Amino acid sequence: MSTPETPEEPRSADDGTPAEGAQVSEAEAELAAQRLERERIERRKAERQGPIEAGAKLSGTAADLLAAVRAVESGEKPPATVFEEARPAPRRPAPEPVRRAPVVPEGPAAPAEGTVGEVREVLTRGGAPAAPAAPAAAALGEDAADLLREDPWQLLRVPGVRPEQADGFARALLGGEAGPDDERRGRALTVWLLEQAAAAGHTVLETAALTEALSRQGVPGPEDAVRNAIAEGDVLVFQDAVGEAVGEDEEQPVRVLVGLERCALAEESLADGLARLINSAPKQDGAAEEWERAASAAEGSAADLIRAASGHGLVLHTGGEAALAEPAALLNAAHGMGLRAWAATHSPVGRERFASRVDGPAVATVAGLLSGAEGPGRDPEGALAVDLLVVLDAPQLDVETAALLSESLPDGARLVLSGDPAVLWSVGPGRVFADLLAARACPQIASRRPDPGPLGELVSGIGVGELLQVEAPEKEVVIVPVRDAGEAVHRTVQLVADSVPRALGVPAEETQVITPGHGGAVGTRALNAALKERLNPGPGRFAGFDPGDRVAWSPAPGRTLPGRVVGADGQGLRLDCAGETVVVPRDRVEQTVRHGWALTAHQAVGARWPAAVVVLPGDAVPALSRPWIYTAFSRADRHLSVVHGVDQALQRAVAEVPAKPRTTRLPVLLAPQLPGAAD
């Protein structure tokens, strides 16, 4: 990096519906994709097969577990000894996916007013605020009021509700009957903890981790709570082999895993869909000579990627921003052969960036592709009408979205997953791209095209655990030391509003601030308030927003679209997001729209800006990791300013803090379905 300095000092002192006539919005596309997932899960529930097959040589706790699973399937409760020493149950084979035609996007059905009123009455009687009545009715269904009366801990199924709040609600409704050892409490907390684990990226948890977490929540019999949740069908239990049996008569080591049905079925579906692509020869849609001519016309790893895609149903491609030229070359070559080739990106911003590299309109967002709002549409069998699909930003794929993609591809199609493995993983459950890279189940093409310049050198070093001192003669990388939170906010506003535009020619609207979290003295809330005051002051007449405000809109949990406020009326807040006009209804603004001059790294992933200001206040140290720093620093195209208040913690995080591990089953589910698995 350059020596600590700043650009020239300033001369003065700092988560809708489409508008009328607009195209289908990103929100509708996302909602349709979620609806497809819900329908698929319901279909898979109905098709779920019978008892789990037992191994011939299982004994001890593994046999106890198998008996427990059989008891659950017969409507009985499993024996109490199952979780004393955990051992899990083999997976059920998933049936072939049913191809479905695209769904016409429409908003989610609001709960009936009568249901909301009944829930509001129950919440009030339990001493809870009335505000969550509508979310509770949506989460629990038309019988929500009766369900809450019978089992107050079901309030934990409402997003944002904490265990202590549910406990207080239960005490108010049940009086002395509500105790920490209540079976209903244990079951509800088991599900809640697995939901929290899914939000942190896990598709399953080992039983030891789950029971330990239940103990921390004051559940006196955590093993009983898990067993009861399994017996009631609230969660699923699995037994996965670990390693090899020592001898012919020895029991193979296994681990017991517990997970939510939606995550478990999605991961099984994903494994089945990927195995289908890997095991089936690509459709003979072009002569081998044509593929070879296309590869010969390309250079380096682009040629390698074209050759790999010519003969394989699944290919992984890794690289940074410069490496995007290689999947672009693959798409252009496929178009030249007359193939139906499309790319899908994580966000509209990424779509627009990649579209300039590709011949013709062949780039969509993942959500738009799945819903039918964008892309080639579906064939008569309900599969995507593609011969080749390249999915960019592949590390952002969670298991549910990836399962939908794999199931949507026709037999004989080619799927290329491309992305930078060093960035932050998906917000949702799973680590799909990392699991597939580790499994080595298909060809992997690593780009030999590094990102150029001082920024590329800096980011490449971070990717391998080194924080390099790079030469930056044109101030491509600048360090701005700060002593405290107040100075960090002041210097950040100064950089965005004056120093970077004047010294480097990058306007404020093309500079993105990135900080570790939303709260705190230097979180997104504090920074956005200061930046709004400097860049677009106003009364905030519509829920704190004014025309011209930069915003971050979340049409669905885990998805953030940068945009700008263009107006407001009786319908809601009007936004321009990557050229698409959307209207966020009044009652959704507070929950889904934030000011967007400052974002977290998770919100910024999948997009890049000419300049980025990364803010690292002293209290950010616990949040720092190599993937976070890599992601934040690599959002800049031309210039990076680092507002630095963490001393040596930055270098330690790059060198010593890798990504947090996630517990997943994809490698175990995929391995038996690969060629040679039976050998």
Salt bridges, closest charged atoms under 4 A:
GLU5 OE1 - LYS475 NZ 2.75
GLU8 OE2 - ARG502 NH1 3.01
GLU9 OE2 - ARG491 NH1 3.58
GLU26 OE2 - ARG559 NH2 2.51
GLU30 OE1 - ARG559 NE 3.11
GLU37 OE2 - ARG40 NH2 2.62
GLU39 OE1 - ARG100 NE 3.42
GLU42 OE2 - LYS45 NZ 3.43
GLU121 OE2 - ARG125 NE 3.58
GLU121 OE1 - ARG149 NH2 3.68
ASP146 OD1 - ARG149 NH1 2.68
GLU164 OE2 - ARG162 NE 3.91
ASP167 OD1 - ARG185 NE 2.90
ASP182 OD2 - ARG184 NH2 2.88
GLU183 OE2 - LYS77 NZ 3.46
GLU183 OE2 - ARG187 NH1 3.30
GLU195 OE1 - ARG262 NH2 2.88
GLU206 OE2 - ARG255 NH1 3.35
GLU212 OE2 - ARG216 NH1 3.21
ASP224 OD1 - ARG227 NH2 2.09
ASP234 OD2 - ARG187 NE 3.49
ASP240 OD1 - ARG665 NH2 2.91
GLU261 OE1 - LYS45 NZ 3.64
GLU261 OE2 - ARG48 NH1 2.33
GLU268 OE2 - ARG665 NH1 3.97
ASP272 OD1 - ARG91 NH2 3.35
ASP285 OD2 - ARG414 NH1 2.91
GLU292 OE2 - ARG307 NH2 2.89
ASP304 OD2 - ARG448 NH1 2.95
GLU321 OE2 - ARG353 NH2 2.55
GLU321 OE1 - ARG608 NE 3.65
GLU326 OE1 - HIS317 NE2 2.64
GLU326 OE2 - ARG449 NE 3.55
GLU352 OE2 - ARG351 NE 2.94
GLU374 OE1 - ARG351 NH1 2.90
ASP387 OD1 - LYS283 NZ 3.92
ASP387 OD1 - ARG340 NH2 3.03
GLU400 OE2 - ARG262 NH1 3.20
GLU407 OE2 - ARG40 NH1 3.69
GLU407 OE2 - ARG44 NH1 3.50
ASP411 OD1 - ARG276 NH1 2.71
ASP435 OD1 - ARG431 NE 2.73
GLU487 OE1 - ARG483 NH2 3.70
ASP498 OD1 - ARG502 NH2 2.64
ASP546 OD2 - LYS532 NZ 2.77
ASP549 OD1 - LYS532 NZ 2.94
ASP549 OD2 - HIS595 NE2 2.94
ASP569 OD2 - ARG574 NE 2.81
ASP637 OD2 - ARG353 NH1 3.24
ASP637 OD1 - ARG608 NE 2.87
